[in-house]
Amino acid sequence: MEEKDEKMNSYRKTAIIVGVLFIFAIVMLFIGEALYKPILDSPDYLDNAYPNKTVVIIGILLEFTGVPAVVLLSVFLFPILKKHNEALALGYVGFRLFEAALLSVAYISKLLLVNLSQDYLNKGSVDASYFQYIGSSIQSVDHWAGTQGLIYHIVFVLGSLMLYSVLYRSKLVPRFISAWGFIAAIALLTGSMLGNIDMFTGISEMGLELIFALPIAVAEIMLSIWLIFKGFNPVAIDSATAKTDVDEIT
């Protein structure tokens, strides 16, 4: 009985840690982007990036702190998810690692824009077209691999579908949260694909991103709050543990 209580306390702590990591990653993403995005996304980013380098660098670094959190939460979830579906649990960790790699490349490309802006200003705006071409090439990396890029969204959505599939089948959290997350992930990918089709330019790319990204943000916040205050369903934990014990004996 005492051993069982210790395990349940361990699962409770894991739930809190995962919930906090989810919220931390979301908060750092929004704070970081709020700082640097108006500068780097403006048409005059070559004129403004270097003079505002402190704000840009702080914003990027804040957002980057969410990358380890993304990987860690999948690692903490793995021992629990694998009791229900080891393949999907391992896949979730793998896709989170891939996601972290993509984000790291995107953040490095954003930092390069600061150096490019410095070179541009030092040249006295001579050969502006050359610097604009280099800047566009660097920005294209973020366009595909960054938090609003199609490649990133594909990787993020596939990982999320694995997570919410296991959560839905296992009933580790209420099914309405898992179902919402599953549908929201598909909506995010749909919005990202529409944003890359010229015929849908009637809605601004930024507006389209916000519309389709909001549901998944709500899903992750709901999941985080539930894990922090309620934790995993003990019945689901017990049934998975019992099944694992039987499998080990046989």
CORCOR-V504186 format. One line per field, one symbol per residue. ss: DSSP state (@ for helix, = for strand, . for the rest). psi: psi as a letter, one per 30 degrees, with the letter a starting at -180 (. if undefined). A space follows every 10 residues. Layout:
# CORCOR-V504186
ss=???
psi=???
This chain:
# CORCOR-V504186
ss=.@@@@@@@@@ @@@@@@@@@@ @@@@@@@@@@ @@@@@@@@@@ ....@@@@.. ..@@@@@@@@ @@@@@@@@@@ @@@@@@@@@@ @....@@@@@ @@@@@@@@@@ @@@@@@@@@@ @@@@@@@@@@ @@.....@@@ @@@@@@@@@@ @@@@@....@ @@@@@@@@@@ @@@@@@@@@@ ....@@@@@@ @@@@@@@@@@ @@@@@..@@@ ....@@@@@@ @@@@@@@@@@ @@@@@@@@@. ...@@@@@@@ @@@@@@@@@.
psi=eeeeeeeeee eeeeeeeeee eeeeeeeeee eeefefefef flfhfeffee fheeeeeeee eeefffeeee eeeeeefefe effejeeeee eeeeeeeeee eeeeeeeeee effeeeeeee effhgkheee eeeeeeeeff eeeefafgle eeeeeeeeee eeefeeeeef helkfeeeee eeeeeeeeee eeeefgkffg gfkkeeeeee effeeeeeee eeeeeeeefe aljeeeeeee eeeeeeeee.
